[in-house]
Amino acid sequence: MSRGVAIVAVGGNSLIRDKAHQTVPDQYEAVKETVKHIAGMIQQGWDVIITHGNGPQVGFILRRSELAAHELHTVPLDSCGADTQGAIGYMFQKALYNEFKRRGMKKQAATVVTQVLVDRDDPAFQNPTKPIGSFMDERTAKERAAQEGWVVKEDAGRGWRRVVPSPIPRRVIEQEAIKTLIKAGFTVIAVGGGGIPVVEDEEGNLVGVEAVIDKDYASSLLARSIGVDLFLISTAVEKVAINFGKPDQQWLDRMTLEEAKRYYAEGHFAPGSMGPKIKAIIDYLEAGGKRAIITNPENIERALAGETGTLITP
C-alpha cells in the first residue's frame, strides 16, 4: 500500500558531519546513516525521491582543479555539478542497495544526472552572490578576476572568494524520466546540488552556465512539477524555531502556510540557513502541495509519525 510520493531533500550534514570528516569514506559513512532512516520510510510504503546538496564537493573539485592547473585542464562549474551528482548518487545507490538487502526489501535505486533550466535573463546573472571555491588573499583574487573574468568578493572577513550567480530554477529537464522511474518502483536520486544549471540559446538548445541553483528551490520545483504528496527537508535541527538563538526562542511543532509566510516576512529565518528552506516549502504549498516536514535525518521516521519535527500544512 503506497503512502504516496515524497521528496526527501537531505542537507549537507547528511554528507559531511564536520570539518574532521570530509573524505569520501567519511561521506559514505554519513550517507549510510541517513539512508537507514530513508529506508525505514520506504519500508512504510513511501516512494522516495532523494535530493541533496553538493557545495563542499564542488569546492573540492575546484580546488583540485586549481592545484593541478599547471598540468591539466580545469573543470567548468557545470561539469563539477555533473561529477558530484554522479559520485554522490553512487554513494546513495550503494548504501540503499545494502540497506534494502539488510531489510529484505525488493527495491532498487537509480540516480538521474539532472539538468535544471534557468532563465538567461535572470537578474542573478547581473549580481553574482554565491561564494564558491577556496579563499584567496585580495591580490590573488583580483589577479584571478582579471585573468579568468571572475567576479570576486570579500567573504565575511575570512578572505576573498569567487562568487557566481544563483538564478531561480524554472524547469527540471529530466522530470519525465524521474516520474517514470518512481512509477516503476525505483528510489530515485535526482536534482543533486540544485541541478546542473542550463539555459536555452536562440535555437532552444541547452547550454551549461557557470552558476549555482539553490538546492531547496530546485527540490521545491521538482515537488511542484510532479505533484508529490510530501516534501520533507532533512537538515541539522530537529524542529524549526522562531526567535532562533534568542531568550524567547520557540520551537514549532506545526505551522500553517499563512503562519510560515508571516514568520518568513518578519525575518525569523536567516537567508543563509532556514530562509530558503521555508521559502521552498511556501512555494510548494502555494502551488497545491499537501504537506511538508522539516527535521534532522535521525528523526525522519518519528517526524512522519507526528512525534517530532515541524509539520507545515496549507
Contacts in CASP RR format, 6 or more apart in sequence:
PFRMAT RR
TARGET T0000
AUTHOR 0000-0000-0000
METHOD contacts of the structure
MODEL  1
MSRGVAIVAVGGNSLIRDKAHQTVPDQYEAVKETVKHIAGMIQQGWDVII
THGNGPQVGFILRRSELAAHELHTVPLDSCGADTQGAIGYMFQKALYNEF
KRRGMKKQAATVVTQVLVDRDDPAFQNPTKPIGSFMDERTAKERAAQEGW
VVKEDAGRGWRRVVPSPIPRRVIEQEAIKTLIKAGFTVIAVGGGGIPVVE
DEEGNLVGVEAVIDKDYASSLLARSIGVDLFLISTAVEKVAINFGKPDQQ
WLDRMTLEEAKRYYAEGHFAPGSMGPKIKAIIDYLEAGGKRAIITNPENI
ERALAGETGTLITP
1 45 0 8 1.000
2 45 0 8 1.000
2 46 0 8 1.000
2 47 0 8 1.000
3 44 0 8 1.000
3 45 0 8 1.000
3 46 0 8 1.000
3 229 0 8 1.000
4 45 0 8 1.000
4 46 0 8 1.000
4 47 0 8 1.000
4 228 0 8 1.000
4 229 0 8 1.000
4 230 0 8 1.000
5 46 0 8 1.000
5 47 0 8 1.000
5 48 0 8 1.000
5 49 0 8 1.000
5 182 0 8 1.000
5 226 0 8 1.000
5 227 0 8 1.000
5 228 0 8 1.000
5 229 0 8 1.000
5 230 0 8 1.000
6 41 0 8 1.000
6 46 0 8 1.000
6 47 0 8 1.000
6 48 0 8 1.000
6 49 0 8 1.000
6 228 0 8 1.000
6 229 0 8 1.000
6 230 0 8 1.000
6 231 0 8 1.000
6 232 0 8 1.000
7 48 0 8 1.000
7 49 0 8 1.000
7 50 0 8 1.000
7 51 0 8 1.000
7 219 0 8 1.000
7 222 0 8 1.000
7 223 0 8 1.000
7 228 0 8 1.000
7 230 0 8 1.000
7 231 0 8 1.000
7 232 0 8 1.000
8 38 0 8 1.000
8 41 0 8 1.000
8 48 0 8 1.000
8 49 0 8 1.000
8 50 0 8 1.000
8 51 0 8 1.000
8 232 0 8 1.000
8 234 0 8 1.000
8 300 0 8 1.000
9 51 0 8 1.000
9 52 0 8 1.000
9 215 0 8 1.000
9 216 0 8 1.000
9 219 0 8 1.000
9 231 0 8 1.000
9 232 0 8 1.000
9 233 0 8 1.000
9 234 0 8 1.000
9 280 0 8 1.000
10 34 0 8 1.000
10 50 0 8 1.000
10 51 0 8 1.000
10 52 0 8 1.000
10 53 0 8 1.000
10 234 0 8 1.000
10 297 0 8 1.000
11 52 0 8 1.000
11 53 0 8 1.000
11 215 0 8 1.000
11 233 0 8 1.000
11 234 0 8 1.000
11 235 0 8 1.000
11 236 0 8 1.000
12 52 0 8 1.000
12 53 0 8 1.000
12 55 0 8 1.000
12 56 0 8 1.000
13 30 0 8 1.000
13 235 0 8 1.000
13 236 0 8 1.000
13 296 0 8 1.000
13 297 0 8 1.000
14 30 0 8 1.000
14 31 0 8 1.000
14 33 0 8 1.000
14 34 0 8 1.000
14 52 0 8 1.000
14 234 0 8 1.000
14 297 0 8 1.000
15 27 0 8 1.000
15 30 0 8 1.000
15 31 0 8 1.000
15 52 0 8 1.000
15 53 0 8 1.000
15 56 0 8 1.000
15 57 0 8 1.000
15 88 0 8 1.000
16 22 0 8 1.000
16 26 0 8 1.000
16 27 0 8 1.000
16 30 0 8 1.000
16 56 0 8 1.000
17 26 0 8 1.000
17 30 0 8 1.000
21 27 0 8 1.000
21 29 0 8 1.000
21 30 0 8 1.000
22 56 0 8 1.000
22 60 0 8 1.000
24 87 0 8 1.000
27 57 0 8 1.000
27 88 0 8 1.000
27 91 0 8 1.000
28 91 0 8 1.000
28 94 0 8 1.000
28 95 0 8 1.000
31 88 0 8 1.000
31 91 0 8 1.000
31 92 0 8 1.000
31 95 0 8 1.000
32 95 0 8 1.000
32 98 0 8 1.000
32 99 0 8 1.000
33 297 0 8 1.000
33 298 0 8 1.000
34 234 0 8 1.000
34 297 0 8 1.000
35 92 0 8 1.000
35 95 0 8 1.000
35 96 0 8 1.000
35 99 0 8 1.000
36 99 0 8 1.000
37 297 0 8 1.000
37 298 0 8 1.000
37 299 0 8 1.000
37 300 0 8 1.000
37 301 0 8 1.000
38 48 0 8 1.000
38 50 0 8 1.000
38 96 0 8 1.000
38 187 0 8 1.000
38 300 0 8 1.000
39 96 0 8 1.000
39 99 0 8 1.000
39 100 0 8 1.000
39 103 0 8 1.000
39 105 0 8 1.000
40 103 0 8 1.000
40 300 0 8 1.000
40 301 0 8 1.000
41 48 0 8 1.000
41 300 0 8 1.000
41 301 0 8 1.000
41 304 0 8 1.000
42 48 0 8 1.000
42 105 0 8 1.000
42 107 0 8 1.000
42 187 0 8 1.000
43 103 0 8 1.000
43 105 0 8 1.000
44 301 0 8 1.000
44 304 0 8 1.000
46 230 0 8 1.000
47 182 0 8 1.000
47 185 0 8 1.000
47 187 0 8 1.000
48 187 0 8 1.000
48 188 0 8 1.000
49 178 0 8 1.000
49 182 0 8 1.000
49 187 0 8 1.000
49 188 0 8 1.000
49 189 0 8 1.000
49 190 0 8 1.000
49 222 0 8 1.000
49 228 0 8 1.000
50 92 0 8 1.000
50 187 0 8 1.000
50 188 0 8 1.000
50 189 0 8 1.000
50 190 0 8 1.000
51 189 0 8 1.000
51 190 0 8 1.000
51 191 0 8 1.000
51 192 0 8 1.000
51 193 0 8 1.000
51 194 0 8 1.000
51 215 0 8 1.000
51 218 0 8 1.000
51 219 0 8 1.000
51 222 0 8 1.000
52 88 0 8 1.000
52 89 0 8 1.000
52 92 0 8 1.000
52 189 0 8 1.000
52 192 0 8 1.000
52 193 0 8 1.000
52 215 0 8 1.000
53 88 0 8 1.000
53 192 0 8 1.000
53 193 0 8 1.000
53 194 0 8 1.000
53 215 0 8 1.000
54 81 0 8 1.000
54 84 0 8 1.000
54 85 0 8 1.000
54 88 0 8 1.000
54 192 0 8 1.000
54 193 0 8 1.000
54 194 0 8 1.000
54 215 0 8 1.000
55 84 0 8 1.000
55 132 0 8 1.000
55 193 0 8 1.000
55 212 0 8 1.000
57 84 0 8 1.000
57 87 0 8 1.000
57 88 0 8 1.000
58 77 0 8 1.000
58 80 0 8 1.000
58 81 0 8 1.000
58 84 0 8 1.000
58 132 0 8 1.000
58 133 0 8 1.000
58 212 0 8 1.000
59 80 0 8 1.000
59 132 0 8 1.000
59 133 0 8 1.000
59 134 0 8 1.000
61 75 0 8 1.000
61 80 0 8 1.000
61 83 0 8 1.000
61 84 0 8 1.000
62 75 0 8 1.000
62 77 0 8 1.000
62 80 0 8 1.000
62 132 0 8 1.000
62 133 0 8 1.000
62 134 0 8 1.000
63 133 0 8 1.000
63 134 0 8 1.000
65 72 0 8 1.000
65 74 0 8 1.000
65 75 0 8 1.000
66 74 0 8 1.000
66 134 0 8 1.000
75 83 0 8 1.000
76 210 0 8 1.000
77 132 0 8 1.000
77 164 0 8 1.000
77 210 0 8 1.000
77 211 0 8 1.000
77 212 0 8 1.000
78 196 0 8 1.000
78 197 0 8 1.000
78 198 0 8 1.000
78 208 0 8 1.000
78 209 0 8 1.000
78 210 0 8 1.000
81 192 0 8 1.000
81 193 0 8 1.000
81 195 0 8 1.000
81 196 0 8 1.000
82 113 0 8 1.000
82 196 0 8 1.000
84 192 0 8 1.000
84 193 0 8 1.000
85 111 0 8 1.000
85 113 0 8 1.000
85 114 0 8 1.000
85 192 0 8 1.000
85 193 0 8 1.000
85 195 0 8 1.000
85 196 0 8 1.000
86 111 0 8 1.000
86 113 0 8 1.000
88 189 0 8 1.000
88 192 0 8 1.000
89 111 0 8 1.000
89 189 0 8 1.000
89 192 0 8 1.000
90 111 0 8 1.000
92 109 0 8 1.000
92 111 0 8 1.000
92 189 0 8 1.000
93 109 0 8 1.000
93 110 0 8 1.000
93 111 0 8 1.000
93 189 0 8 1.000
96 107 0 8 1.000
96 109 0 8 1.000
96 187 0 8 1.000
97 108 0 8 1.000
97 109 0 8 1.000
100 106 0 8 1.000
100 107 0 8 1.000
100 108 0 8 1.000
100 109 0 8 1.000
107 185 0 8 1.000
107 186 0 8 1.000
107 187 0 8 1.000
108 185 0 8 1.000
108 186 0 8 1.000
108 187 0 8 1.000
109 186 0 8 1.000
109 187 0 8 1.000
109 188 0 8 1.000
109 189 0 8 1.000
110 181 0 8 1.000
110 186 0 8 1.000
110 187 0 8 1.000
110 188 0 8 1.000
110 189 0 8 1.000
111 188 0 8 1.000
111 189 0 8 1.000
111 190 0 8 1.000
112 174 0 8 1.000
112 177 0 8 1.000
112 178 0 8 1.000
112 181 0 8 1.000
112 188 0 8 1.000
112 189 0 8 1.000
112 190 0 8 1.000
113 174 0 8 1.000
113 196 0 8 1.000
114 172 0 8 1.000
114 173 0 8 1.000
114 174 0 8 1.000
114 178 0 8 1.000
114 190 0 8 1.000
114 191 0 8 1.000
114 192 0 8 1.000
114 194 0 8 1.000
114 195 0 8 1.000
114 196 0 8 1.000
115 172 0 8 1.000
115 173 0 8 1.000
115 174 0 8 1.000
115 195 0 8 1.000
115 196 0 8 1.000
115 197 0 8 1.000
115 198 0 8 1.000
115 206 0 8 1.000
115 208 0 8 1.000
116 169 0 8 1.000
116 170 0 8 1.000
116 171 0 8 1.000
116 172 0 8 1.000
116 173 0 8 1.000
116 191 0 8 1.000
116 194 0 8 1.000
116 195 0 8 1.000
116 196 0 8 1.000
116 197 0 8 1.000
116 198 0 8 1.000
116 213 0 8 1.000
116 218 0 8 1.000
116 221 0 8 1.000
117 169 0 8 1.000
117 170 0 8 1.000
117 171 0 8 1.000
117 172 0 8 1.000
117 173 0 8 1.000
117 198 0 8 1.000
117 199 0 8 1.000
117 200 0 8 1.000
117 206 0 8 1.000
118 167 0 8 1.000
118 168 0 8 1.000
118 169 0 8 1.000
118 170 0 8 1.000
118 197 0 8 1.000
118 198 0 8 1.000
118 199 0 8 1.000
118 209 0 8 1.000
118 211 0 8 1.000
118 213 0 8 1.000
119 167 0 8 1.000
119 168 0 8 1.000
119 170 0 8 1.000
119 199 0 8 1.000
120 199 0 8 1.000
120 200 0 8 1.000
120 209 0 8 1.000
122 165 0 8 1.000
122 167 0 8 1.000
122 168 0 8 1.000
124 165 0 8 1.000
124 166 0 8 1.000
124 167 0 8 1.000
124 168 0 8 1.000
124 211 0 8 1.000
125 165 0 8 1.000
125 167 0 8 1.000
125 211 0 8 1.000
127 165 0 8 1.000
128 151 0 8 1.000
128 163 0 8 1.000
128 164 0 8 1.000
128 165 0 8 1.000
128 166 0 8 1.000
129 163 0 8 1.000
129 165 0 8 1.000
129 166 0 8 1.000
130 163 0 8 1.000
130 164 0 8 1.000
130 165 0 8 1.000
130 166 0 8 1.000
130 211 0 8 1.000
130 212 0 8 1.000
131 153 0 8 1.000
131 155 0 8 1.000
131 161 0 8 1.000
131 162 0 8 1.000
131 163 0 8 1.000
132 161 0 8 1.000
132 162 0 8 1.000
132 163 0 8 1.000
132 164 0 8 1.000
132 212 0 8 1.000
133 161 0 8 1.000
133 162 0 8 1.000
134 161 0 8 1.000
135 155 0 8 1.000
135 158 0 8 1.000
135 159 0 8 1.000
135 160 0 8 1.000
135 161 0 8 1.000
136 144 0 8 1.000
136 152 0 8 1.000
136 159 0 8 1.000
136 160 0 8 1.000
136 161 0 8 1.000
137 159 0 8 1.000
137 160 0 8 1.000
138 154 0 8 1.000
138 159 0 8 1.000
138 160 0 8 1.000
140 160 0 8 1.000
141 152 0 8 1.000
141 159 0 8 1.000
141 160 0 8 1.000
141 161 0 8 1.000
141 162 0 8 1.000
142 152 0 8 1.000
142 160 0 8 1.000
144 150 0 8 1.000
144 152 0 8 1.000
144 162 0 8 1.000
145 151 0 8 1.000
145 152 0 8 1.000
150 162 0 8 1.000
151 162 0 8 1.000
151 163 0 8 1.000
151 164 0 8 1.000
152 160 0 8 1.000
152 161 0 8 1.000
152 162 0 8 1.000
152 163 0 8 1.000
153 160 0 8 1.000
153 161 0 8 1.000
153 163 0 8 1.000
154 160 0 8 1.000
155 161 0 8 1.000
164 210 0 8 1.000
164 211 0 8 1.000
164 212 0 8 1.000
165 209 0 8 1.000
165 210 0 8 1.000
165 211 0 8 1.000
165 212 0 8 1.000
166 211 0 8 1.000
166 212 0 8 1.000
166 213 0 8 1.000
166 214 0 8 1.000
167 197 0 8 1.000
167 211 0 8 1.000
167 213 0 8 1.000
168 217 0 8 1.000
169 194 0 8 1.000
169 195 0 8 1.000
169 213 0 8 1.000
169 214 0 8 1.000
169 217 0 8 1.000
169 218 0 8 1.000
169 221 0 8 1.000
170 221 0 8 1.000
171 221 0 8 1.000
171 225 0 8 1.000
172 178 0 8 1.000
172 190 0 8 1.000
172 191 0 8 1.000
172 195 0 8 1.000
172 218 0 8 1.000
172 221 0 8 1.000
172 222 0 8 1.000
172 225 0 8 1.000
173 198 0 8 1.000
173 206 0 8 1.000
174 190 0 8 1.000
175 222 0 8 1.000
175 225 0 8 1.000
175 226 0 8 1.000
178 188 0 8 1.000
178 190 0 8 1.000
178 222 0 8 1.000
178 226 0 8 1.000
179 226 0 8 1.000
181 188 0 8 1.000
182 188 0 8 1.000
182 226 0 8 1.000
190 222 0 8 1.000
191 215 0 8 1.000
191 218 0 8 1.000
191 219 0 8 1.000
191 222 0 8 1.000
192 215 0 8 1.000
192 218 0 8 1.000
193 212 0 8 1.000
193 213 0 8 1.000
193 215 0 8 1.000
193 218 0 8 1.000
194 212 0 8 1.000
194 213 0 8 1.000
194 214 0 8 1.000
194 215 0 8 1.000
194 217 0 8 1.000
194 218 0 8 1.000
194 219 0 8 1.000
195 213 0 8 1.000
195 215 0 8 1.000
195 218 0 8 1.000
196 208 0 8 1.000
197 208 0 8 1.000
197 209 0 8 1.000
197 211 0 8 1.000
197 212 0 8 1.000
197 213 0 8 1.000
198 206 0 8 1.000
198 207 0 8 1.000
198 208 0 8 1.000
198 209 0 8 1.000
199 206 0 8 1.000
199 207 0 8 1.000
199 208 0 8 1.000
199 209 0 8 1.000
200 206 0 8 1.000
200 207 0 8 1.000
201 207 0 8 1.000
214 276 0 8 1.000
214 280 0 8 1.000
216 233 0 8 1.000
216 276 0 8 1.000
216 277 0 8 1.000
216 279 0 8 1.000
216 280 0 8 1.000
217 276 0 8 1.000
217 279 0 8 1.000
217 280 0 8 1.000
217 283 0 8 1.000
219 231 0 8 1.000
219 233 0 8 1.000
219 280 0 8 1.000
220 231 0 8 1.000
220 280 0 8 1.000
220 281 0 8 1.000
220 283 0 8 1.000
220 284 0 8 1.000
221 283 0 8 1.000
222 228 0 8 1.000
223 231 0 8 1.000
223 284 0 8 1.000
223 289 0 8 1.000
224 283 0 8 1.000
224 284 0 8 1.000
224 287 0 8 1.000
224 288 0 8 1.000
224 289 0 8 1.000
227 289 0 8 1.000
228 289 0 8 1.000
229 290 0 8 1.000
229 291 0 8 1.000
230 290 0 8 1.000
230 291 0 8 1.000
230 292 0 8 1.000
230 293 0 8 1.000
231 280 0 8 1.000
231 281 0 8 1.000
231 284 0 8 1.000
231 289 0 8 1.000
231 291 0 8 1.000
231 292 0 8 1.000
231 293 0 8 1.000
232 292 0 8 1.000
232 293 0 8 1.000
232 294 0 8 1.000
232 295 0 8 1.000
232 300 0 8 1.000
232 303 0 8 1.000
232 304 0 8 1.000
233 277 0 8 1.000
233 280 0 8 1.000
233 281 0 8 1.000
233 292 0 8 1.000
233 293 0 8 1.000
233 294 0 8 1.000
234 295 0 8 1.000
234 296 0 8 1.000
234 297 0 8 1.000
234 300 0 8 1.000
235 274 0 8 1.000
235 277 0 8 1.000
235 294 0 8 1.000
235 295 0 8 1.000
235 296 0 8 1.000
236 296 0 8 1.000
237 294 0 8 1.000
237 295 0 8 1.000
237 296 0 8 1.000
238 295 0 8 1.000
238 296 0 8 1.000
238 299 0 8 1.000
238 308 0 8 1.000
238 309 0 8 1.000
239 251 0 8 1.000
239 252 0 8 1.000
239 253 0 8 1.000
239 294 0 8 1.000
239 295 0 8 1.000
239 308 0 8 1.000
239 309 0 8 1.000
239 310 0 8 1.000
240 251 0 8 1.000
240 252 0 8 1.000
240 255 0 8 1.000
240 269 0 8 1.000
240 274 0 8 1.000
240 278 0 8 1.000
240 294 0 8 1.000
240 309 0 8 1.000
240 310 0 8 1.000
241 249 0 8 1.000
241 250 0 8 1.000
241 251 0 8 1.000
241 252 0 8 1.000
242 249 0 8 1.000
242 250 0 8 1.000
242 252 0 8 1.000
242 263 0 8 1.000
242 268 0 8 1.000
243 249 0 8 1.000
243 250 0 8 1.000
243 268 0 8 1.000
244 268 0 8 1.000
244 269 0 8 1.000
244 270 0 8 1.000
244 274 0 8 1.000
251 310 0 8 1.000
252 310 0 8 1.000
253 309 0 8 1.000
253 310 0 8 1.000
253 311 0 8 1.000
254 310 0 8 1.000
254 311 0 8 1.000
254 312 0 8 1.000
254 313 0 8 1.000
255 263 0 8 1.000
255 310 0 8 1.000
255 311 0 8 1.000
255 312 0 8 1.000
255 313 0 8 1.000
256 312 0 8 1.000
256 313 0 8 1.000
256 314 0 8 1.000
257 282 0 8 1.000
257 285 0 8 1.000
257 286 0 8 1.000
257 312 0 8 1.000
257 313 0 8 1.000
257 314 0 8 1.000
260 278 0 8 1.000
260 281 0 8 1.000
260 282 0 8 1.000
260 285 0 8 1.000
260 312 0 8 1.000
261 282 0 8 1.000
263 269 0 8 1.000
263 278 0 8 1.000
264 275 0 8 1.000
264 278 0 8 1.000
264 279 0 8 1.000
264 282 0 8 1.000
268 274 0 8 1.000
269 275 0 8 1.000
269 277 0 8 1.000
269 278 0 8 1.000
277 294 0 8 1.000
281 292 0 8 1.000
281 294 0 8 1.000
281 312 0 8 1.000
284 292 0 8 1.000
285 292 0 8 1.000
285 312 0 8 1.000
285 313 0 8 1.000
285 314 0 8 1.000
288 314 0 8 1.000
289 314 0 8 1.000
290 313 0 8 1.000
290 314 0 8 1.000
291 311 0 8 1.000
291 312 0 8 1.000
291 313 0 8 1.000
291 314 0 8 1.000
292 311 0 8 1.000
292 312 0 8 1.000
292 313 0 8 1.000
293 303 0 8 1.000
293 304 0 8 1.000
293 309 0 8 1.000
293 310 0 8 1.000
293 311 0 8 1.000
293 312 0 8 1.000
294 309 0 8 1.000
294 310 0 8 1.000
294 312 0 8 1.000
295 302 0 8 1.000
295 303 0 8 1.000
295 308 0 8 1.000
295 309 0 8 1.000
295 310 0 8 1.000
299 308 0 8 1.000
299 309 0 8 1.000
302 308 0 8 1.000
302 309 0 8 1.000
303 309 0 8 1.000
303 311 0 8 1.000
END
